[in-house]
Amino acid sequence: MSPETVARHACDCLTQLQMSLPAVTGDEIEKETVEFYKDGISRSIKDLKYYNESLEETGEHERVRDAIERALQILPDIDVEDEDVDLAIDEAKEDVCVLARFFNSVDASRGSSGN
């Protein structure tokens, strides 16, 4: 897989995360719903680790790797029972959004290069 393909996959993964994270916050959410989204977040974390390793091997997209590292440090700490969960999720969302924007700009700059 080329670094660009990895970046695109990671972008999809982050889009999923962006949709999942807000769903884990809020007082009136049922436990099953929270667990469902936490499972999705866990899968996304696993995928991001894989993408990060792939990018490390090629030595490309250093900014992407830095952002993934930062998101990976925060995301596993998300605990729905914790009263600071909103803050943790906000921080993670911020990282995820930065990452998604960066991946999208990578995609846009690659454009239709024919590859």
N, CA, C and O atoms as CSV, one atom per row, in Angstrom:
chain,resi,resn,atom,element,x,y,z
A,1,MET,N,N,0.845,-1.194,0.000
A,1,MET,CA,C,0.000,0.000,0.000
A,1,MET,C,C,0.881,1.245,0.000
A,1,MET,O,O,1.818,1.343,0.792
A,2,SER,N,N,0.588,2.182,-0.874
A,2,SER,CA,C,1.365,3.420,-0.912
A,2,SER,C,C,0.989,4.286,0.299
A,2,SER,O,O,-0.096,4.131,0.861
A,3,PRO,N,N,1.882,5.190,0.698
A,3,PRO,CA,C,1.568,6.080,1.820
A,3,PRO,C,C,0.266,6.850,1.591
A,3,PRO,O,O,-0.480,7.116,2.534
A,4,GLU,N,N,0.002,7.202,0.338
A,4,GLU,CA,C,-1.238,7.935,0.033
A,4,GLU,C,C,-2.461,7.062,0.298
A,4,GLU,O,O,-3.468,7.531,0.828
A,5,THR,N,N,-2.360,5.783,-0.080
A,5,THR,CA,C,-3.467,4.855,0.171
A,5,THR,C,C,-3.670,4.694,1.669
A,5,THR,O,O,-4.803,4.698,2.150
A,6,VAL,N,N,-2.575,4.552,2.405
A,6,VAL,CA,C,-2.648,4.433,3.859
A,6,VAL,C,C,-3.319,5.677,4.430
A,6,VAL,O,O,-4.179,5.583,5.305
A,7,ALA,N,N,-2.917,6.841,3.927
A,7,ALA,CA,C,-3.487,8.103,4.406
A,7,ALA,C,C,-4.993,8.148,4.150
A,7,ALA,O,O,-5.771,8.603,4.987
A,8,ARG,N,N,-5.376,7.667,2.976
A,8,ARG,CA,C,-6.807,7.670,2.629
A,8,ARG,C,C,-7.593,6.738,3.574
A,8,ARG,O,O,-8.672,7.085,4.055
A,9,HIS,N,N,-7.027,5.557,3.824
A,9,HIS,CA,C,-7.678,4.613,4.741
A,9,HIS,C,C,-7.780,5.224,6.143
A,9,HIS,O,O,-8.813,5.128,6.806
A,10,ALA,N,N,-6.696,5.847,6.571
A,10,ALA,CA,C,-6.693,6.470,7.895
A,10,ALA,C,C,-7.728,7.581,7.961
A,10,ALA,O,O,-8.362,7.783,8.996
A,11,CYS,N,N,-7.901,8.299,6.864
A,11,CYS,CA,C,-8.887,9.370,6.803
A,11,CYS,C,C,-10.293,8.792,6.994
A,11,CYS,O,O,-11.101,9.355,7.732
A,12,ASP,N,N,-10.584,7.666,6.327
A,12,ASP,CA,C,-11.880,6.996,6.492
A,12,ASP,C,C,-12.080,6.592,7.956
A,12,ASP,O,O,-13.152,6.759,8.538
A,13,CYS,N,N,-11.011,6.061,8.513
A,13,CYS,CA,C,-11.024,5.614,9.898
A,13,CYS,C,C,-11.340,6.798,10.818
A,13,CYS,O,O,-12.125,6.665,11.756
A,14,LEU,N,N,-10.730,7.946,10.547
A,14,LEU,CA,C,-10.940,9.131,11.375
A,14,LEU,C,C,-12.350,9.689,11.215
A,14,LEU,O,O,-12.935,10.214,12.163
A,15,THR,N,N,-12.880,9.570,10.015
A,15,THR,CA,C,-14.255,10.014,9.788
A,15,THR,C,C,-15.187,9.195,10.672
A,15,THR,O,O,-16.107,9.731,11.289
A,16,GLN,N,N,-14.931,7.862,10.725
A,16,GLN,CA,C,-15.717,6.995,11.600
A,16,GLN,C,C,-15.587,7.456,13.052
A,16,GLN,O,O,-16.570,7.518,13.791
A,17,LEU,N,N,-14.352,7.779,13.445
A,17,LEU,CA,C,-14.112,8.235,14.814
A,17,LEU,C,C,-14.874,9.523,15.095
A,17,LEU,O,O,-15.464,9.680,16.164
A,18,GLN,N,N,-14.861,10.439,14.142
A,18,GLN,CA,C,-15.556,11.708,14.334
A,18,GLN,C,C,-17.037,11.479,14.580
A,18,GLN,O,O,-17.668,12.206,15.347
A,19,MET,N,N,-17.587,10.465,13.924
A,19,MET,CA,C,-19.006,10.173,14.121
A,19,MET,C,C,-19.243,9.451,15.450
A,19,MET,O,O,-20.297,9.614,16.064
A,20,SER,N,N,-18.278,8.664,15.889
A,20,SER,CA,C,-18.442,7.873,17.109
A,20,SER,C,C,-18.243,8.691,18.380
A,20,SER,O,O,-18.991,8.531,19.344
A,21,LEU,N,N,-17.244,9.562,18.387
A,21,LEU,CA,C,-16.895,10.263,19.622
A,21,LEU,C,C,-18.047,11.058,20.237
A,21,LEU,O,O,-18.280,10.940,21.439
A,22,PRO,N,N,-18.773,11.860,19.463
A,22,PRO,CA,C,-19.851,12.632,20.096
A,22,PRO,C,C,-20.913,11.714,20.701
A,22,PRO,O,O,-21.591,12.092,21.656
A,23,ALA,N,N,-21.052,10.536,20.157
A,23,ALA,CA,C,-22.091,9.620,20.614
A,23,ALA,C,C,-21.772,9.040,21.987
A,23,ALA,O,O,-22.650,8.468,22.634
A,24,VAL,N,N,-20.535,9.179,22.438
A,24,VAL,CA,C,-20.167,8.617,23.733
A,24,VAL,C,C,-20.378,9.632,24.850
A,24,VAL,O,O,-20.242,9.302,26.028
A,25,THR,N,N,-20.711,10.869,24.479
A,25,THR,CA,C,-20.920,11.881,25.513
A,25,THR,C,C,-22.410,12.058,25.772
A,25,THR,O,O,-23.249,11.595,24.999
A,26,GLY,N,N,-22.719,12.726,26.856
A,26,GLY,CA,C,-24.118,13.018,27.159
A,26,GLY,C,C,-24.647,12.137,28.266
A,26,GLY,O,O,-24.241,10.984,28.404
A,27,ASP,N,N,-25.556,12.683,29.054
A,27,ASP,CA,C,-26.067,11.987,30.229
A,27,ASP,C,C,-27.109,10.922,29.898
A,27,ASP,O,O,-27.227,9.924,30.609
A,28,GLU,N,N,-27.855,11.131,28.834
A,28,GLU,CA,C,-29.019,10.283,28.593
A,28,GLU,C,C,-28.741,9.116,27.637
A,28,GLU,O,O,-29.666,8.505,27.102
A,29,ILE,N,N,-27.478,8.823,27.437
A,29,ILE,CA,C,-27.146,7.766,26.491
A,29,ILE,C,C,-27.163,6.412,27.195
A,29,ILE,O,O,-26.628,6.268,28.294
A,30,GLU,N,N,-27.776,5.430,26.556
A,30,GLU,CA,C,-27.841,4.097,27.145
A,30,GLU,C,C,-26.465,3.432,27.110
A,30,GLU,O,O,-25.657,3.670,26.212
A,31,LYS,N,N,-26.232,2.604,28.105
A,31,LYS,CA,C,-24.945,1.926,28.242
A,31,LYS,C,C,-24.606,1.101,26.987
A,31,LYS,O,O,-23.453,1.071,26.556
A,32,GLU,N,N,-25.614,0.435,26.408
A,32,GLU,CA,C,-25.360,-0.395,25.214
A,32,GLU,C,C,-24.847,0.464,24.058
A,32,GLU,O,O,-23.948,0.063,23.319
A,33,THR,N,N,-25.433,1.646,23.920
A,33,THR,CA,C,-25.022,2.552,22.851
A,33,THR,C,C,-23.572,2.967,23.046
A,33,THR,O,O,-22.774,2.968,22.109
A,34,VAL,N,N,-23.251,3.319,24.291
A,34,VAL,CA,C,-21.884,3.724,24.623
A,34,VAL,C,C,-20.913,2.595,24.294
A,34,VAL,O,O,-19.878,2.821,23.667
A,35,GLU,N,N,-21.254,1.374,24.721
A,35,GLU,CA,C,-20.374,0.231,24.474
A,35,GLU,C,C,-20.192,0.006,22.971
A,35,GLU,O,O,-19.089,-0.296,22.516
A,36,PHE,N,N,-21.270,0.152,22.206
A,36,PHE,CA,C,-21.210,-0.015,20.755
A,36,PHE,C,C,-20.196,0.957,20.152
A,36,PHE,O,O,-19.349,0.564,19.350
A,37,TYR,N,N,-20.289,2.223,20.543
A,37,TYR,CA,C,-19.377,3.219,19.990
A,37,TYR,C,C,-17.952,3.031,20.502
A,37,TYR,O,O,-16.984,3.263,19.777
A,38,LYS,N,N,-17.836,2.608,21.761
A,38,LYS,CA,C,-16.494,2.363,22.295
A,38,LYS,C,C,-15.810,1.236,21.517
A,38,LYS,O,O,-14.602,1.274,21.284
A,39,ASP,N,N,-16.603,0.225,21.116
A,39,ASP,CA,C,-16.049,-0.850,20.286
A,39,ASP,C,C,-15.531,-0.285,18.975
A,39,ASP,O,O,-14.441,-0.636,18.525
A,40,GLY,N,N,-16.315,0.591,18.368
A,40,GLY,CA,C,-15.910,1.219,17.114
A,40,GLY,C,C,-14.646,2.038,17.287
A,40,GLY,O,O,-13.760,2.018,16.433
A,41,ILE,N,N,-14.567,2.759,18.398
A,41,ILE,CA,C,-13.386,3.576,18.682
A,41,ILE,C,C,-12.170,2.667,18.858
A,41,ILE,O,O,-11.084,2.964,18.360
A,42,SER,N,N,-12.365,1.553,19.572
A,42,SER,CA,C,-11.256,0.605,19.778
A,42,SER,C,C,-10.741,0.066,18.444
A,42,SER,O,O,-9.534,-0.017,18.219
A,43,ARG,N,N,-11.685,-0.303,17.558
A,43,ARG,CA,C,-11.279,-0.791,16.235
A,43,ARG,C,C,-10.514,0.288,15.476
A,43,ARG,O,O,-9.511,0.002,14.822
A,44,SER,N,N,-10.988,1.520,15.564
A,44,SER,CA,C,-10.327,2.623,14.874
A,44,SER,C,C,-8.916,2.833,15.407
A,44,SER,O,O,-7.987,3.104,14.646
A,45,ILE,N,N,-8.764,2.707,16.725
A,45,ILE,CA,C,-7.437,2.862,17.333
A,45,ILE,C,C,-6.485,1.797,16.790
A,45,ILE,O,O,-5.335,2.082,16.454
A,46,LYS,N,N,-6.988,0.567,16.713
A,46,LYS,CA,C,-6.180,-0.534,16.193
A,46,LYS,C,C,-5.745,-0.241,14.755
A,46,LYS,O,O,-4.585,-0.431,14.390
A,47,ASP,N,N,-6.708,0.227,13.944
A,47,ASP,CA,C,-6.401,0.558,12.548
A,47,ASP,C,C,-5.382,1.681,12.459
A,47,ASP,O,O,-4.445,1.618,11.662
A,48,LEU,N,N,-5.569,2.717,13.286
A,48,LEU,CA,C,-4.649,3.853,13.248
A,48,LEU,C,C,-3.230,3.416,13.602
A,48,LEU,O,O,-2.262,3.900,13.015
A,49,LYS,N,N,-3.108,2.497,14.566
A,49,LYS,CA,C,-1.781,1.997,14.938
A,49,LYS,C,C,-1.135,1.314,13.740
A,49,LYS,O,O,0.055,1.484,13.477
A,50,TYR,N,N,-1.943,0.535,13.016
A,50,TYR,CA,C,-1.439,-0.152,11.829
A,50,TYR,C,C,-0.982,0.864,10.772
A,50,TYR,O,O,0.103,0.739,10.203
A,51,TYR,N,N,-1.829,1.867,10.523
A,51,TYR,CA,C,-1.483,2.881,9.521
A,51,TYR,C,C,-0.229,3.640,9.936
A,51,TYR,O,O,0.619,3.969,9.107
A,52,ASN,N,N,-0.128,3.912,11.236
A,52,ASN,CA,C,1.029,4.632,11.753
A,52,ASN,C,C,2.312,3.842,11.500
A,52,ASN,O,O,3.320,4.398,11.066
A,53,GLU,N,N,2.259,2.533,11.778
A,53,GLU,CA,C,3.427,1.677,11.540
A,53,GLU,C,C,3.787,1.660,10.058
A,53,GLU,O,O,4.962,1.719,9.697
A,54,SER,N,N,2.770,1.580,9.204
A,54,SER,CA,C,3.019,1.570,7.763
A,54,SER,C,C,3.719,2.848,7.322
A,54,SER,O,O,4.649,2.809,6.517
A,55,LEU,N,N,3.268,3.981,7.853
A,55,LEU,CA,C,3.866,5.256,7.468
A,55,LEU,C,C,5.274,5.399,8.045
A,55,LEU,O,O,6.138,6.016,7.422
A,56,GLU,N,N,5.513,4.830,9.237
A,56,GLU,CA,C,6.853,4.882,9.821
A,56,GLU,C,C,7.845,4.125,8.948
A,56,GLU,O,O,8.986,4.552,8.773
A,57,GLU,N,N,7.399,2.998,8.404
A,57,GLU,CA,C,8.269,2.195,7.557
A,57,GLU,C,C,8.707,2.967,6.317
A,57,GLU,O,O,9.853,2.849,5.884
A,58,THR,N,N,7.797,3.759,5.743
A,58,THR,CA,C,8.140,4.506,4.538
A,58,THR,C,C,8.833,5.815,4.875
A,58,THR,O,O,9.474,6.421,4.016
A,59,GLY,N,N,8.705,6.262,6.144
A,59,GLY,CA,C,9.325,7.514,6.551
A,59,GLY,C,C,8.615,8.740,5.986
A,59,GLY,O,O,9.156,9.845,6.014
A,60,GLU,N,N,7.406,8.542,5.475
A,60,GLU,CA,C,6.677,9.662,4.877
A,60,GLU,C,C,5.586,10.167,5.803
A,60,GLU,O,O,5.231,9.524,6.791
A,61,HIS,N,N,5.065,11.336,5.458
A,61,HIS,CA,C,3.941,11.945,6.176
A,61,HIS,C,C,4.228,12.101,7.667
A,61,HIS,O,O,3.473,11.615,8.510
A,62,GLU,N,N,5.320,12.781,7.979
A,62,GLU,CA,C,5.716,12.933,9.377
A,62,GLU,C,C,4.645,13.650,10.205
A,62,GLU,O,O,4.386,13.269,11.346
A,63,ARG,N,N,4.025,14.686,9.634
A,63,ARG,CA,C,2.973,15.409,10.364
A,63,ARG,C,C,1.800,14.488,10.661
A,63,ARG,O,O,1.194,14.567,11.730
A,64,VAL,N,N,1.489,13.628,9.725
A,64,VAL,CA,C,0.399,12.660,9.920
A,64,VAL,C,C,0.747,11.730,11.077
A,64,VAL,O,O,-0.075,11.471,11.956
A,65,ARG,N,N,1.973,11.237,11.060
A,65,ARG,CA,C,2.397,10.312,12.118
A,65,ARG,C,C,2.331,10.986,13.483
A,65,ARG,O,O,1.874,10.383,14.454
A,66,ASP,N,N,2.785,12.235,13.558
A,66,ASP,CA,C,2.745,12.966,14.830
A,66,ASP,C,C,1.316,13.101,15.341
A,66,ASP,O,O,1.043,12.900,16.525
A,67,ALA,N,N,0.410,13.443,14.429
A,67,ALA,CA,C,-0.982,13.634,14.829
A,67,ALA,C,C,-1.618,12.315,15.267
A,67,ALA,O,O,-2.376,12.271,16.235
A,68,ILE,N,N,-1.298,11.237,14.538
A,68,ILE,CA,C,-1.828,9.920,14.911
A,68,ILE,C,C,-1.317,9.541,16.304
A,68,ILE,O,O,-2.082,9.074,17.148
A,69,GLU,N,N,-0.016,9.747,16.534
A,69,GLU,CA,C,0.568,9.427,17.839
A,69,GLU,C,C,-0.186,10.152,18.946
A,69,GLU,O,O,-0.531,9.566,19.972
A,70,ARG,N,N,-0.433,11.427,18.720
A,70,ARG,CA,C,-1.105,12.238,19.734
A,70,ARG,C,C,-2.525,11.718,19.970
A,70,ARG,O,O,-2.965,11.595,21.113
A,71,ALA,N,N,-3.226,11.419,18.896
A,71,ALA,CA,C,-4.588,10.906,19.046
A,71,ALA,C,C,-4.581,9.557,19.759
A,71,ALA,O,O,-5.448,9.287,20.591
A,72,LEU,N,N,-3.606,8.713,19.435
A,72,LEU,CA,C,-3.534,7.389,20.052
A,72,LEU,C,C,-3.235,7.478,21.542
A,72,LEU,O,O,-3.657,6.621,22.318
A,73,GLN,N,N,-2.504,8.520,21.939
A,73,GLN,CA,C,-2.205,8.678,23.364
A,73,GLN,C,C,-3.463,9.040,24.145
A,73,GLN,O,O,-3.636,8.629,25.293
A,74,ILE,N,N,-4.339,9.816,23.506
A,74,ILE,CA,C,-5.542,10.287,24.200
A,74,ILE,C,C,-6.679,9.276,24.135
A,74,ILE,O,O,-7.338,9.013,25.141
A,75,LEU,N,N,-6.911,8.711,22.961
A,75,LEU,CA,C,-8.101,7.876,22.761
A,75,LEU,C,C,-8.239,6.694,23.720
A,75,LEU,O,O,-9.336,6.465,24.230
A,76,PRO,N,N,-7.173,5.934,23.988
A,76,PRO,CA,C,-7.364,4.784,24.888
A,76,PRO,C,C,-7.761,5.207,26.300
A,76,PRO,O,O,-8.280,4.398,27.070
A,77,ASP,N,N,-7.518,6.482,26.644
A,77,ASP,CA,C,-7.838,6.959,27.989
A,77,ASP,C,C,-9.302,7.324,28.151
A,77,ASP,O,O,-9.743,7.676,29.246
A,78,ILE,N,N,-10.057,7.240,27.063
A,78,ILE,CA,C,-11.467,7.602,27.154
A,78,ILE,C,C,-12.208,6.540,27.969
A,78,ILE,O,O,-12.286,5.374,27.581
A,79,ASP,N,N,-12.746,6.974,29.101
A,79,ASP,CA,C,-13.494,6.085,29.982
A,79,ASP,C,C,-14.859,6.718,30.223
A,79,ASP,O,O,-14.961,7.811,30.780
A,80,VAL,N,N,-15.899,6.021,29.799
A,80,VAL,CA,C,-17.240,6.594,29.859
A,80,VAL,C,C,-17.665,6.879,31.296
A,80,VAL,O,O,-18.478,7.771,31.537
A,81,GLU,N,N,-17.117,6.122,32.256
A,81,GLU,CA,C,-17.514,6.305,33.655
A,81,GLU,C,C,-16.837,7.538,34.264
A,81,GLU,O,O,-17.295,8.061,35.280
A,82,ASP,N,N,-15.761,7.995,33.651
A,82,ASP,CA,C,-14.961,9.083,34.201
A,82,ASP,C,C,-15.676,10.416,34.000
A,82,ASP,O,O,-16.248,10.671,32.940
A,83,GLU,N,N,-15.638,11.264,35.033
A,83,GLU,CA,C,-16.324,12.556,34.904
A,83,GLU,C,C,-15.583,13.481,33.933
A,83,GLU,O,O,-16.164,14.452,33.447
A,84,ASP,N,N,-14.320,13.197,33.647
A,84,ASP,CA,C,-13.553,14.014,32.701
A,84,ASP,C,C,-13.670,13.498,31.269
A,84,ASP,O,O,-12.923,13.921,30.387
A,85,VAL,N,N,-14.610,12.583,31.045
A,85,VAL,CA,C,-14.721,11.948,29.727
A,85,VAL,C,C,-14.984,12.983,28.628
A,85,VAL,O,O,-14.457,12.858,27.522
A,86,ASP,N,N,-15.792,13.998,28.925
A,86,ASP,CA,C,-16.086,15.014,27.908
A,86,ASP,C,C,-14.820,15.721,27.459
A,86,ASP,O,O,-14.609,15.950,26.268
A,87,LEU,N,N,-13.977,16.064,28.432
A,87,LEU,CA,C,-12.721,16.743,28.118
A,87,LEU,C,C,-11.820,15.847,27.277
A,87,LEU,O,O,-11.256,16.290,26.276
A,88,ALA,N,N,-11.687,14.584,27.684
A,88,ALA,CA,C,-10.844,13.635,26.934
A,88,ALA,C,C,-11.340,13.498,25.506
A,88,ALA,O,O,-10.552,13.468,24.561
A,89,ILE,N,N,-12.666,13.416,25.359
A,89,ILE,CA,C,-13.243,13.245,24.028
A,89,ILE,C,C,-13.055,14.512,23.199
A,89,ILE,O,O,-12.772,14.433,22.003
A,90,ASP,N,N,-13.210,15.680,23.824
A,90,ASP,CA,C,-12.985,16.937,23.098
A,90,ASP,C,C,-11.560,17.013,22.580
A,90,ASP,O,O,-11.325,17.401,21.436
A,91,GLU,N,N,-10.599,16.638,23.437
A,91,GLU,CA,C,-9.191,16.658,23.016
A,91,GLU,C,C,-8.968,15.686,21.870
A,91,GLU,O,O,-8.295,16.008,20.890
A,92,ALA,N,N,-9.531,14.505,21.999
A,92,ALA,CA,C,-9.365,13.496,20.955
A,92,ALA,C,C,-10.013,13.979,19.659
A,92,ALA,O,O,-9.443,13.824,18.578
A,93,LYS,N,N,-11.204,14.564,19.773
A,93,LYS,CA,C,-11.897,15.061,18.584
A,93,LYS,C,C,-11.055,16.120,17.885
A,93,LYS,O,O,-10.979,16.160,16.657
A,94,GLU,N,N,-10.423,16.977,18.686
A,94,GLU,CA,C,-9.583,18.033,18.122
A,94,GLU,C,C,-8.466,17.397,17.283
A,94,GLU,O,O,-8.224,17.804,16.147
A,95,ASP,N,N,-7.797,16.403,17.853
A,95,ASP,CA,C,-6.727,15.714,17.131
A,95,ASP,C,C,-7.250,15.045,15.874
A,95,ASP,O,O,-6.642,15.126,14.807
A,96,VAL,N,N,-8.383,14.385,16.018
A,96,VAL,CA,C,-8.971,13.665,14.899
A,96,VAL,C,C,-9.331,14.644,13.775
A,96,VAL,O,O,-9.121,14.355,12.597
A,97,CYS,N,N,-9.867,15.789,14.152
A,97,CYS,CA,C,-10.234,16.792,13.143
A,97,CYS,C,C,-9.005,17.344,12.434
A,97,CYS,O,O,-9.009,17.514,11.215
A,98,VAL,N,N,-7.956,17.624,13.197
A,98,VAL,CA,C,-6.699,18.105,12.599
A,98,VAL,C,C,-6.194,17.073,11.607
A,98,VAL,O,O,-5.801,17.396,10.486
A,99,LEU,N,N,-6.215,15.824,12.048
A,99,LEU,CA,C,-5.745,14.725,11.217
A,99,LEU,C,C,-6.575,14.597,9.948
A,99,LEU,O,O,-6.037,14.490,8.846
A,100,ALA,N,N,-7.887,14.610,10.118
A,100,ALA,CA,C,-8.784,14.467,8.970
A,100,ALA,C,C,-8.566,15.601,7.981
A,100,ALA,O,O,-8.520,15.374,6.772
A,101,ARG,N,N,-8.432,16.826,8.493
A,101,ARG,CA,C,-8.177,17.975,7.600
A,101,ARG,C,C,-6.879,17.776,6.847
A,101,ARG,O,O,-6.794,18.048,5.649
A,102,PHE,N,N,-5.851,17.292,7.568
A,102,PHE,CA,C,-4.562,17.095,6.920
A,102,PHE,C,C,-4.650,16.021,5.833
A,102,PHE,O,O,-4.140,16.207,4.728
A,103,PHE,N,N,-5.293,14.906,6.148
A,103,PHE,CA,C,-5.441,13.848,5.158
A,103,PHE,C,C,-6.215,14.343,3.945
A,103,PHE,O,O,-5.876,14.022,2.806
A,104,ASN,N,N,-7.250,15.124,4.198
A,104,ASN,CA,C,-8.035,15.658,3.089
A,104,ASN,C,C,-7.200,16.584,2.228
A,104,ASN,O,O,-7.346,16.599,1.006
A,105,SER,N,N,-6.317,17.363,2.859
A,105,SER,CA,C,-5.467,18.260,2.083
A,105,SER,C,C,-4.432,17.451,1.295
A,105,SER,O,O,-4.059,17.821,0.182
A,106,VAL,N,N,-3.977,16.347,1.885
A,106,VAL,CA,C,-3.062,15.458,1.167
A,106,VAL,C,C,-3.758,14.902,-0.069
A,106,VAL,O,O,-3.206,14.902,-1.169
A,107,ASP,N,N,-4.995,14.425,0.142
A,107,ASP,CA,C,-5.788,13.909,-0.978
A,107,ASP,C,C,-5.986,14.964,-2.051
A,107,ASP,O,O,-5.815,14.700,-3.241
A,108,ALA,N,N,-6.351,16.168,-1.611
A,108,ALA,CA,C,-6.631,17.248,-2.560
A,108,ALA,C,C,-5.372,17.621,-3.340
A,108,ALA,O,O,-5.432,17.866,-4.545
A,109,SER,N,N,-4.224,17.662,-2.643
A,109,SER,CA,C,-2.995,18.070,-3.327
A,109,SER,C,C,-2.514,16.986,-4.290
A,109,SER,O,O,-1.881,17.287,-5.302
A,110,ARG,N,N,-2.815,15.724,-3.974
A,110,ARG,CA,C,-2.458,14.636,-4.894
A,110,ARG,C,C,-3.378,14.693,-6.117
A,110,ARG,O,O,-2.979,14.395,-7.242
A,111,GLY,N,N,-4.633,15.091,-5.845
A,111,GLY,CA,C,-5.610,15.281,-6.909
A,111,GLY,C,C,-5.708,14.102,-7.841
A,111,GLY,O,O,-5.649,12.951,-7.410
A,112,SER,N,N,-5.856,14.385,-9.106
A,112,SER,CA,C,-5.947,13.311,-10.094
A,112,SER,C,C,-4.616,13.205,-10.806
A,112,SER,O,O,-4.482,13.588,-11.969
A,113,SER,N,N,-3.626,12.675,-10.087
A,113,SER,CA,C,-2.287,12.574,-10.660
A,113,SER,C,C,-2.175,11.356,-11.571
A,113,SER,O,O,-1.131,11.112,-12.176
A,114,GLY,N,N,-3.267,10.595,-11.659
A,114,GLY,CA,C,-3.274,9.437,-12.544
A,114,GLY,C,C,-2.795,8.172,-11.879
A,114,GLY,O,O,-2.762,7.112,-12.505
A,115,ASN,N,N,-2.410,8.271,-10.574
A,115,ASN,CA,C,-1.945,7.077,-9.862
A,115,ASN,C,C,-3.059,6.493,-9.051
A,115,ASN,O,O,-2.867,5.481,-8.377
